[in-house]
Every structure is written in C-alpha cells, then in structure tokens.
Amino acid sequence: MLLGGAALLLRRRRKARPLRLAAPGAEAPVAAPGTDSAPPRLDLALEITGATRSLMMFTLEYRLTIANRSERAVGDLHSALRLACARAGAGASAGAAQALGGIARIGPHQARSVTGTLQLPLSAIAPLRQGRTPLFVPLVHVTLEGESLPALARTFVIGTPSPSGRVHPIALDAPPGGIAGLVAQAVAAPP
C-alpha cells in the first residue's frame, strides 16, 4: 500500500520544463474563438527603465508587463528574455537568454509585471554605419510559456523615440555612461 502511494506520487510529480526561445515572430496556432481549447490572449509590454554602455557591455534594465485579456486565469507562467543586436542583412547576434522567475497566476483581465536586467557584450555588436557614426539597433526577444499556453514569442526594438512614432538606433560614438530616454517598440511579425 505504501509503495503504491509512493509510485502514484512520483507519477504525478511534474518535471520542470526548460525554457526555450522560439524564433522571433513565431507564434503557435490559435484555436477558433469561442472554443474551450482556445489559448488565453496575453498582451506583452516592455518598458526600458534604464540603460548604460560601458567599455565592455551594453546593459538594459526593463519592466515586462503581461496582461491577461481573456475571461479565464492563466497560471504557471515562465518567460525568457534575450538581448540581441540587429545586423543589416545578417539576422541578429544574441546575448544569453535570461530566465525570469515564474508567475503563479494572472486572473482574467489582470496584469503582472516583472523586472530584470539584460546585457550584451560590446564585442557582439556589429554596428551599422550612417556616414561616420556607428549605430546600434538592440532587439529584445521575449518567450512566454505557461499552463495550457503554447509558447508565445515577441520581439521589441529598442531606441530613442522620434516624432514619426518609430525608434532611432543608438549612436555608439558617445562616451560610455547612461543612455536616457530609450523606449521599446513591438516589432510586427511578417505575415
């Protein structure tokens, strides 16, 4: 009897799932609206709370807000963020992914925020050139997974805001130090 109970307990124990970073812009298929199997609709917003550039490293401090726009709660959420450098015609060079602590639950029409820091070595940055000015286009790739939730991936471009609503790249010819006024803008996935 005791052995049977222990075997049942071992079978019920779930193994921790490793976080994976889906390809930028990749999304899992969504079930038809109105069905019970439809995954919850989550919105992600990324706010840059600080940025610095040293002689060796580019560092971003951020707040990621996850909003549940559905009628049911979502639980056991885990996210991974990765800072990368966009390269002209060559994809992106990436830093290491940072796994965040899990969020136990987000109720219907509620939101939760997590904060953290991402770093990218300056050696991983392949600057674009505008005349003689080297420019850096940072990208933050976010992957979110949870209970009954297919992997959700979003990409944000980081830069200084412009009147047109787009963001400008970061100039690398300024001396090291803090970089004020950076914003994150979601990148639309190609159809």
Secondary structure, DSSP 8 states (H G I E B T S, - for coil): -HHHHHHHHHHH-----------TT-B-----TTSTTS---EEEEEEEEEEEE-SSEEEEEEEEEEEE-SSS-EEEEEEEEEEEEEETTTEEEE---EE---EEEE-TT-EEEEEEEEEEEGGG---EEETTEEEE-EEEEEEEEETTEEEEEEEEEEEEE-TTS-EE-EESSS-SEE--S-EEEE-----
